[in-house]
Every structure is written in C-alpha cells, then in structure tokens.
Amino acid sequence: MATKIDTKKVLRLSLIILLVAAFVLSAGLVRSRQKDVHCKSVNITIDESEGNFFVEQNDIMNMIHDKWGALVGKRMDAINMNVLETMIQNNPFILRAEVFSTIDGEVNIDVKQREPVLRIINSENQSFYIDKKGMFMPVSDKFASYVPVASGNIPDRYVDGSVVKNRNEIQSNTYNKTLLEQLFEVAMFTGNDGLWSAQFVQYYVNEAGDIELIPRVGNQRIILGDTQNMKEKFDKLLLFYQKGMKASDWNKYNTINLKFADQVVCTKN
C-alpha cells in the first residue's frame, strides 16, 4: 500500500531548510565582506537625561585606545564587539553599554550612566555614592552629583557590590538591616516624594546610631531613628508640620523625634 505524502509538511520543511540555508549563506557573506571592510568611524552616544556627566566621549575613546589603539582603520572582523562592550561596561560610572557595528564599517557605542541617589561621607571622611540600584560607586574628580549627603557615625567603607543583599528580606520588618541599607532606603523614599526631596538633602547618623534628617527649612534635627515603619513616621511629621507647627515655630524646637509610636516628641531650644 502506497504511503500518502503530506504535501503541506513537505513544503513547510523545504521552506525551513531554504531559510536556514539563506541565513548561513548571508552570515558567511557578511563575514567574508567584513574582511574587506575597515572601521571608518566610532560613534559614541552617552545618555545624559538624568543630569549626570561622569563619563564623556573622550573617556570612552581613551579606554578603547589604551586597550586596542585606534579603531578607525582596523578591519571590522578584527574588532571583537562583545569584548569591547564588556570593557566599557566595567567602568564604575557606567550602568550599561551596547556596542554594535554596521556593514559599512561604523562602530556604534550607546552608554547609560549610573544614577546616584545618595552620597556617603563615612566616619573616616571617605566618600562614595550609592546608586539607584543600591550599588556602590566611587566619587568622580570631574563631576559631583547633586544628591542627599549622609555623614556622621558611619563606619562602613567603600567596597564593590551592593547594599541590597536580598530585596524580599529587606522588605520584612524582621530583617536586621545594615546602616547603609537604611540610609539607602531613606534616600529612595524621600527621593520619590516631591515634598521630602525638597526638604531633606542631608542625613546625619548620631552617636546612638539614629538617623537624623537635616531640613532646609528650620534649624531643628528630625530624629528618624531607624527605617522601621518609615512611612508612618513621615506621615506623623507631615501632620505635625500641618497641624502642630505655626509659621513662627520653625526655629522654636531643637529636635523633633519620630521614634515613638503615635506621637511626635519635641525639645525646645
């Protein structure tokens, strides 16, 4: 008995084979052509939309030149785009780099800078940033980001890595957060609130390890303590500003303490 041939399956399989063959042939032609194509330009685009200027085009070009010399004039197949991308991305001020080439000899480099949210000045006067993803980053000798500054009794030093070890645990009230994790949490909280980001640009860690907020308006120290129930503490402070403090009282108090449940405790000057 003759086997019935499924014409549709045969046609589908033939089409797949043709497409694969065309792709392989195209890739081979591109590689072959790249042997004859030389780099004619290096185009660098740096995202400065967040107002950060840690990295300039010359910095990227110098990094490339130190590793490979001038790219312009090199054969395109001699330029390893993946290695180039990894090298650029290893810069401590760069969050992400994308490197790709065109068939006519252009090397395009798109760079996204890291975004600091907090600057730490520790008890040894060492300074470093924490970025939006909780990663440590060094300060720059060419640009200073306008972010809140935390100083005082902060023993932590700059290291490679992140303050955020496990986000699920950090969101738990039972998690024993480090001081830098708490300062990062305060910076993210206030930075996402128009009122608090305008009011607080400096944090201080006192001898008891409590986080204090230094306001723009008023001479008082606002004692936050730790970040347990932080939203409730800021809600209390807002209510106190709105209901409990007159315009003439801005310089009346020395401290405003938010550490106690359901109340704001003040000391007068």
Protein Blocks (a to p, Z undefined) as FASTA:
>chain_A
ZZdddfklmmmmmmmmmmmmmmmmmmmmmmmmmmmpccfbdcddddfknopafbcfklmm
mmmmmmnopfehpafklpcfklmmmmmmmpmkbfbdcddddfkopacddddddddfbdcd
dfkopacdddfkopacdddfkbccdddddehjdfbdcdeddfblblklmmpmkbccdfkl
mmmmmmmmmmmpmklmmmpccdcddfkopacdddfbojbdcdebpaehklmmmmmmmmmm
mmmpcfklmmmpfbdcfkbghiacdddZZ
